């Protein structure tokens, strides 16, 4: 399963995979003021924060049309990853691969091409011998 950085979610519009409870403060005990239905936009993520010292909960912060903050508790599989991919979100692994390729020297590039070329030639030779028998 792909892992995404919370920092990369900032500025993206989040969609719920189920009904999502909206709160006006970032506390588990805060009352729910609204429920966003599954598949509809929750909002554009402004920031995120921990619920407090020693707390395991992360809350995602949004702003409504009246410039008032509202919060959604970060729970597993609450946000649609497909909608985030459509907005260009990349996993930590994808970003690391892109970075390593961009930092690749000409020598590294040639070595990588030679390695794959040798493997392809060896596979072709072996397949020809198998087919010939």
C-alpha positions in Angstrom: 0.0 0.0 0.0 1.3 3.4 -0.9 2.2 5.9 1.8 1.5 9.6 1.5 2.9 12.5 3.3 0.4 14.6 5.2 2.3 17.7 4.2 1.6 16.9 0.5 -2.2 16.8 1.2 -2.2 20.5 2.1 -3.9 22.5 -0.7 -5.7 19.4 -2.0 -9.5 19.0 -2.0 -10.3 16.0 0.1 -13.3 13.7 -0.6 -14.7 11.2 2.0 -15.0 7.5 1.3 -17.8 7.4 3.9 -19.9 10.0 5.8 -17.5 12.4 7.6 -18.2 14.3 10.8 -17.3 18.0 10.9 -16.3 19.6 14.2 -15.5 23.3 15.1 -12.7 22.3 17.4 -10.0 19.7 17.2 -11.0 17.6 20.1 -12.5 14.1 20.3 -15.1 15.4 22.8 -16.2 18.3 20.5 -19.7 18.0 19.1 -20.3 17.2 15.4 -21.8 20.3 13.7 -22.3 18.8 10.3 -21.9 15.5 8.4 -20.5 15.5 4.9 -22.0 12.7 2.8 -19.8 10.0 1.2 -18.2 11.0 -2.1 -18.7 14.8 -1.7 -15.9 17.3 -1.1 -15.0 17.8 2.5 -13.0 20.9 1.6 -9.5 22.1 0.6 -7.1 21.1 3.3 -5.5 24.1 5.0 -3.4 22.4 7.7 -3.3 19.6 10.1 -2.5 19.2 13.8 -2.2 16.7 16.7 -5.0 16.7 19.2 -2.6 17.3 22.1 0.4 15.9 24.0 0.4 12.2 23.9 -2.6 12.0 21.6 -2.7 9.6 18.7 -5.3 11.7 16.8 -4.5 13.9 13.9 -7.1 16.5 12.9 -7.3 18.1 9.4 -8.1 21.8 9.3 -10.3 23.4 6.6 -11.9 26.8 6.3 -15.6 27.4 5.3 -17.0 30.2 3.1 -17.2 32.5 6.2 -13.5 32.0 6.8 -14.2 29.9 10.0 -12.1 26.8 10.6 -13.5 23.4 10.9 -11.9 20.0 11.6 -12.1 16.4 10.6 -10.5 13.7 12.6 -7.9 11.8 10.6 -9.0 8.1 10.5 -7.7 5.2 8.4 -9.2 5.1 4.9 -11.4 8.2 5.4 -10.2 10.1 2.4 -10.4 9.0 -1.3 -6.9 8.3 -2.5 -8.2 8.1 -6.1 -9.5 11.7 -5.9 -6.1 12.7 -4.5 -4.2 11.0 -7.3 -6.4 12.8 -9.8 -5.2 16.0 -8.3 -1.6 15.0 -8.8 -0.7 13.6 -5.4 2.3 11.3 -5.4 3.3 8.7 -2.8 6.5 9.0 -0.8 7.9 6.1 -2.9 7.1 7.8 -6.2 8.7 11.0 -5.1 11.8 9.2 -3.9 12.1 7.4 -7.3 11.7 10.7 -9.2 14.3 12.3 -7.0 16.8 9.5 -7.4 16.4 9.6 -11.2 16.8 13.4 -11.3 20.0 13.0 -9.2 21.3 10.2 -11.4 24.7 10.9 -13.0 25.4 10.0 -16.7 27.6 7.2 -15.4 24.7 5.8 -13.3 22.4 6.1 -16.3 24.7 4.2 -18.6 25.3 1.5 -16.0 21.5 1.1 -15.6 21.0 0.8 -19.3 23.8 -1.7 -19.7 22.5 -3.8 -16.9 19.0 -4.0 -18.5 20.6 -4.6 -21.9 22.7 -7.5 -20.7 19.7 -9.1 -19.0 17.6 -8.7 -22.2 20.3 -10.2 -24.4 20.7 -13.1 -22.0 17.0 -13.7 -21.8 16.8 -13.7 -25.7 19.6 -16.3 -26.0 18.1 -18.6 -23.4 14.6 -18.3 -25.0 16.1 -19.2 -28.5 17.8 -22.2 -27.0 14.6 -23.4 -25.3 12.6 -22.9 -28.5 15.2 -24.7 -30.6 14.9 -27.8 -28.5 
